[in-house]
């Protein structure tokens, strides 16, 4: 996420608004890179790291789900 979005989230921005903004400013604008990541994940293990404790409210889950949208056969392990 952008620095501004991350700061807004840590300052009380709702998760729903975070997802909306992250989708618009990252997932949509970086779709080519996400498609490439998804394709790579079909043949290799890919790990997305973040400092959040779990995947529930974390951008890594959003990226993983976007990858799965481009490659529906992709198996995800969200921990």
ABEGO torsion letter per residue (X at the ends): XBAAAAAAAAAGBBAAAAAAAAAAAAAAAAAAAAAAAAAAAAABBBBBBBABABAABBAAAAAAAAAAAABAABBBBBX
